[in-house]
Amino acid sequence: MEERPGTQSHTLVLKNRKKIQLTGVSDVISFDSAQILLETSSGMLMVKGDQLHMSRLTVENGEVNVEGKVDSLIYSDTHKASKQAGKIIGRLFK
């Protein structure tokens, strides 16, 4: 997927299915202990797992760290146009 002009590059580092380091995050749409939905410069990212929590959140810099048991990482090319779009995408991933 091509990066949009003027956006930060997106990286994802997964360590032992327990820790994720992310950059290029522009918004946290929703989160709970089983699912986190993030808007990144490479599209929407759904993280599913168990006992998930964000140990570091610096949206100003686009950095997020997630800890817990990671079961899946799902990308969607759809970018959030509004809060309504985030709700629709959230329902699609359920």
C-alpha positions in Angstrom: 0.0 0.0 0.0 1.3 3.4 -0.9 1.9 5.9 1.9 -0.2 9.1 1.7 1.8 12.3 1.1 2.5 14.3 4.3 2.0 11.3 6.6 4.5 9.7 8.9 5.8 6.3 7.9 4.3 3.3 9.7 6.2 0.5 11.3 5.1 -2.4 13.4 7.4 -4.6 15.5 5.9 -7.7 17.1 8.0 -9.4 19.8 7.0 -13.0 20.9 3.3 -12.2 20.3 3.4 -10.2 23.6 4.7 -6.7 22.7 4.0 -4.5 19.7 5.8 -1.2 19.0 4.0 1.0 16.4 4.8 4.2 14.7 2.7 6.2 12.2 -0.4 6.0 14.4 -2.7 9.0 13.9 -5.7 8.0 16.1 -6.9 5.4 18.5 -10.4 4.6 17.5 -11.3 2.1 20.3 -9.6 -0.2 22.7 -10.4 -2.8 25.4 -8.6 -5.8 26.7 -9.6 -8.0 23.7 -9.4 -5.5 20.7 -7.7 -2.3 19.7 -8.5 -0.3 16.6 -6.0 2.2 15.4 -5.8 4.5 12.4 -2.3 4.4 10.9 -0.7 6.0 7.9 -1.0 2.6 6.2 -4.7 2.1 6.9 -6.8 1.0 9.8 -5.2 -1.7 12.1 -7.2 -4.1 14.3 -5.2 -5.8 17.0 -7.1 -8.8 18.6 -5.9 -10.7 21.6 -6.2 -11.2 25.3 -5.3 -8.8 28.2 -4.3 -6.1 25.7 -3.2 -2.8 27.1 -1.4 0.3 25.7 1.7 0.7 27.8 2.7 3.8 25.9 0.6 6.2 23.9 2.1 9.2 22.2 -0.4 10.1 19.4 1.4 13.5 18.9 4.4 11.5 17.8 2.4 8.6 16.3 3.9 6.1 18.7 1.9 3.3 20.5 3.2 0.3 22.5 0.8 -2.6 23.1 1.3 -5.4 25.6 -0.7 -8.6 26.1 -1.3 -11.8 24.1 -1.6 -11.0 20.4 -3.9 -13.3 18.4 -4.2 -11.3 15.2 -3.3 -8.2 13.3 -5.7 -7.1 10.6 -5.2 -4.2 8.2 -7.9 -2.4 6.2 -7.2 0.1 3.4 -10.1 2.2 4.6 -9.1 5.4 6.4 -11.3 7.1 8.9 -13.2 10.0 7.5 -15.2 10.7 10.6 -16.2 9.1 13.9 -19.0 7.4 12.1 -16.6 5.7 9.7 -14.7 4.4 12.7 -17.9 2.9 14.1 -18.7 1.2 10.8 -15.2 -0.3 10.5 -15.4 -1.5 14.1 -18.6 -3.4 13.3 -17.0 -4.9 10.2 -14.1 -6.4 12.2 -16.4 -8.0 14.9 
